[in-house]
Amino acid sequence: VALSIALLSLVIFSSYAFVQPQHKYHRTQTSSLCMSYTTHQIHQATLANKDDIIDRPTAQQLVTNILCPPNEERARTNAGVEAFGQDTHAKVITKDDPRNEYTYGEFPFDSFDLLVDLAAGYLDETTTQEETDGKRKKMIDVGSGSGRLALYAGLTRSDWDVTGIEIGHQLHSLAVGSLQRGISEDLFKPIDDNNTSGEEAQISFYNGNILPGIDPYFQNTLCNNDTVQSILSEANLLFAYSTVFETDSLQSFNPELGAMVLSSKWSQTLASTCQNGVVAVTTDRILNPDHGWKLLDRMDVDNPSVWGSVGYISVLQK
């Protein structure tokens, strides 16, 4: 079924606007609609006060109203169709258009928490004390968009290192701009590229291609593929809002598991790069078991943009 531009909510999804609350982090100044894209922006940080525990409802309001504010909603939406160029003004976009993978969507915070908490529980079951002793867990947001979920995860999970990897130039720029805003609001403390402080980054954003080869729409990213693969190889938990990711060309639906199957370019690449035992959260598509991904669990979660989603929890066994 073709999706007209007027119905792009199934692809680009909806944004959420809340009344801006008054709290100790609130400042009255407003932000520009879009930060300029530059390599000189800080893309790594730590929590400014690691002892200052931010509860999840407060963190949701901080991200929604300050870090990724409503006045940037149009900028986020426009950035999400960067791969389409001028085509969004010229023709109907169909559901099988490969550029749908690059579009921007905002997954609900509460649904994210439910799925990540479920996955973290399985991660604790599949790793030994020796493997985790003294090591911080690493979470990667695959296709992190404007950084909304990665920033939220960084604020609410101080014992994790959270990395967002996004191929889109404009979306990555918005994520870095939001991180800079968090630094200005004393939520984060910057780490420069030379890491002169010696601290390990708790929240990072990288502009790069997770898949091997040259991407047809984003050929010049800030990070080369080797850097991205190195980051992926250290992940303990992956999160991918994969609702519009390409499905497998040979078997788009697995009747045995009752789920749509992600393309082998995703399942195989992540399996070959990530370490054994990594736990992955995907939405509305499963990672292909043929490449070593074992489905552990599934959960129906709220997602108004597509009338609900199914989250799948898989572990890599190779």
C-alpha positions in Angstrom: 0.0 0.0 0.0 1.5 3.3 -1.0 1.9 5.9 1.6 1.3 9.5 0.5 3.3 12.3 2.0 0.3 13.2 4.1 0.5 9.8 5.7 4.2 9.8 6.4 3.4 9.4 10.1 3.8 5.6 9.6 7.3 6.3 8.5 8.5 9.5 10.1 6.2 9.0 13.2 4.9 11.6 15.6 6.6 13.9 18.0 5.4 14.6 21.5 5.0 18.0 23.0 4.6 18.6 26.7 4.0 21.7 28.9 7.4 22.9 30.0 7.7 22.3 33.7 9.5 24.4 36.3 12.3 22.5 38.0 15.8 23.0 39.2 17.3 22.5 35.7 15.0 24.9 34.0 16.3 28.0 32.3 14.2 30.5 30.4 16.4 30.9 27.3 15.3 29.2 24.1 17.4 27.3 21.6 17.9 27.9 17.9 15.9 25.6 15.6 18.9 23.8 14.4 22.5 23.7 15.4 25.0 24.1 12.5 26.8 20.9 11.5 30.4 21.1 12.6 33.2 18.7 13.6 34.1 21.1 16.5 31.1 20.3 18.6 31.6 18.2 21.7 30.2 14.7 21.1 31.1 13.0 24.4 30.3 13.7 28.0 29.9 12.4 31.5 27.1 13.1 34.0 27.9 16.4 35.7 27.0 15.0 39.1 27.2 11.3 39.2 25.6 11.3 42.7 22.6 13.3 41.6 20.1 10.6 40.8 17.5 11.7 38.2 14.3 9.8 38.3 12.7 8.6 35.1 9.7 11.0 35.0 12.0 14.0 35.6 14.5 12.8 32.9 11.6 12.5 30.4 10.7 16.1 31.0 14.3 17.2 30.8 14.7 15.5 27.4 11.3 16.5 26.0 11.4 20.2 27.1 15.1 21.2 27.3 17.4 18.8 25.5 15.1 18.0 22.5 12.6 20.9 22.9 9.3 21.2 21.0 10.6 24.2 19.0 13.0 21.8 17.3 10.2 19.4 16.3 10.2 20.6 12.7 13.9 20.5 12.4 13.9 16.9 13.6 11.2 15.9 11.2 13.0 17.6 8.3 16.3 16.0 9.2 14.6 12.6 9.2 13.9 12.9 5.4 17.4 14.0 4.5 17.9 10.9 2.4 14.9 11.7 0.2 16.4 14.9 -1.0 13.7 16.7 -3.1 11.6 13.6 -3.6 9.3 14.3 -0.6 7.9 17.2 -2.7 7.7 15.3 -5.9 6.2 11.8 -5.6 4.5 9.2 -3.5 6.8 7.3 -1.1 6.0 3.6 -0.9 6.5 1.3 2.1 9.3 -0.6 0.3 11.4 2.5 -0.4 14.8 1.6 1.0 15.2 5.2 2.2 12.5 4.6 4.8 15.3 3.2 7.0 16.8 6.6 7.4 13.6 8.4 8.6 13.2 9.7 12.1 10.8 8.4 14.7 10.3 9.1 18.4 9.8 5.9 20.4 8.0 6.4 23.8 10.2 6.6 26.8 8.1 4.3 28.9 8.1 1.6 26.2 11.9 2.0 25.9 12.3 1.5 29.6 10.1 -1.7 29.6 12.1 -3.2 26.8 15.6 -2.2 28.0 14.8 -3.3 31.5 13.7 -6.7 30.2 16.8 -7.0 28.0 19.1 -6.0 30.9 17.6 -8.8 33.0 18.5 -11.3 30.4 22.0 -9.8 30.0 22.6 -10.3 33.7 21.6 -14.0 33.3 23.9 -14.6 30.3 27.0 -13.0 31.7 29.2 -14.2 34.5 30.5 -12.2 37.5 34.0 -12.5 36.1 32.9 -11.0 32.8 31.2 -8.0 34.4 33.3 -7.4 37.5 34.6 -3.9 37.5 33.4 -3.2 34.0 30.7 -0.7 33.0 28.0 -2.0 30.7 27.8 -0.5 27.2 24.6 0.3 25.4 24.4 1.3 21.8 21.4 3.0 20.2 21.5 1.8 16.5 20.3 4.7 14.4 20.1 7.1 17.3 18.4 10.0 15.3 18.4 13.2 17.2 19.8 11.5 20.3 16.5 11.6 22.3 16.6 8.0 23.7 20.4 8.0 24.1 20.3 11.2 26.2 17.4 9.7 28.3 19.3 6.5 28.8 22.4 8.4 29.8 20.4 10.4 32.4 18.6 7.4 33.9 21.3 4.7 33.8 24.4 6.2 35.3 26.0 2.7 35.5 25.9 2.4 31.7 28.0 4.0 29.0 25.5 4.9 26.2 26.5 5.5 22.6 24.3 6.7 19.8 25.4 5.9 16.2 23.5 7.8 13.4 24.3 7.9 9.7 22.3 11.1 8.9 24.3 14.3 9.1 21.5 16.5 10.1 20.1 14.2 12.8 23.6 13.7 14.3 24.1 17.4 14.3 20.9 17.8 16.3 22.0 15.1 18.8 25.3 16.8 19.3 23.5 20.1 19.7 21.3 18.6 22.4 24.3 17.2 24.2 25.8 20.7 24.2 22.6 22.1 25.6 22.8 19.5 28.4 26.3 20.7 29.1 25.1 24.3 29.3 22.4 23.2 31.7 24.9 21.5 33.9 23.5 18.0 33.3 26.6 16.8 31.5 30.3 17.5 31.7 32.1 17.6 28.3 35.0 15.4 27.3 37.1 16.7 24.5 38.4 14.6 21.6 41.8 14.2 23.3 40.2 13.2 26.6 42.5 15.3 28.6 40.4 14.6 31.7 41.0 10.9 31.5 37.4 10.1 32.2 35.4 7.5 30.3 32.5 8.9 28.3 29.1 8.0 29.7 27.2 9.5 26.7 28.6 9.7 23.1 27.4 10.4 19.7 29.0 9.2 16.4 28.1 10.0 12.8 28.8 6.8 11.0 27.6 3.8 9.0 27.0 0.6 10.9 26.8 -1.4 7.7 29.9 -2.3 5.7 30.6 -0.6 2.4 29.6 2.9 1.1 26.1 4.0 1.8 24.4 5.3 -1.3 22.8 8.3 0.5 25.4 9.2 3.1 28.8 8.7 1.7 30.8 11.1 3.9 30.3 10.5 7.6 32.5 11.8 10.3 33.5 8.4 11.6 35.0 5.7 9.3 33.6 2.2 9.3 36.5 0.8 11.4 35.7 3.1 14.2 32.0 2.2 14.2 32.8 -1.5 14.1 35.2 -1.1 17.0 32.4 0.6 19.1 29.9 -2.1 18.2 32.4 -4.9 19.1 32.3 -3.7 22.8 28.5 -3.4 23.1 26.7 -5.4 25.8 23.2 -4.3 24.8 21.9 -3.0 21.5 18.7 -1.0 21.0 17.2 -0.5 17.5 14.0 1.2 16.7 13.7 -1.0 13.7 10.0 -0.7 12.8 10.8 0.6 9.3 14.1 -1.3 8.7 14.3 -3.4 5.6 13.1 -7.0 6.0 14.8 -10.1 4.7 14.5 -10.6 1.0 14.3 -14.4 1.2 12.0 -14.7 4.2 10.4 -11.5 5.3 8.2 -13.3 7.8 9.1 -16.2 10.0 5.9 -18.2 10.7 7.6 -20.3 13.3 8.4 -17.3 15.4 5.5 -15.2 14.2 7.5 -12.2 13.4 8.9 -10.1 10.5 12.6 -10.7 9.9 15.2 -8.1 9.6 17.3 -8.0 6.4 20.5 -10.0 6.5 22.5 -6.8 6.1 21.5 -6.0 9.7 21.3 -9.5 11.2 24.6 -10.7 9.7 26.6 -7.5 10.1 25.7 -7.1 13.8 26.3 -10.8 14.4 29.8 -10.7 12.8 30.8 -7.5 14.6 29.3 -7.8 18.1 30.6 -10.0 20.8 29.1 -13.3 21.8 26.3 -12.9 24.4 25.3 -9.4 23.4 21.6 -8.8 24.0 19.6 -6.9 21.4 16.3 -5.1 21.5 14.5 -4.6 18.1 11.0 -3.4 17.4 8.5 -5.0 15.1 11.3 -7.1 13.4 13.4 -9.9 14.8 17.1 -10.4 14.1 17.5 -13.5 11.9 18.2 -16.7 13.9 20.1 -18.0 10.8 22.9 -15.7 11.8 23.1 -16.8 15.5 20.4 -14.6 17.1 18.3 -16.5 19.6 14.9 -15.0 20.4 14.5 -14.8 24.2 11.4 -12.8 24.7 8.9 -10.4 23.2 6.7 -7.7 24.6 3.8 -5.6 23.3 4.4 -2.0 24.1 2.7 1.3 23.5 3.7 3.2 20.4 1.0 5.6 19.2 2.8 6.4 16.0 2.1 2.9 14.6 -0.7 1.8 16.9 1.5 -0.3 19.1 4.8 -2.1 18.6 6.3 -5.5 19.6 9.7 -5.5 21.1 11.9 -8.5 20.6 14.8 -9.5 22.9 17.5 -11.6 21.2 20.9 -12.8 22.3 23.8 -13.5 20.0 25.1 -17.1 20.3 28.1 -17.8 18.0 
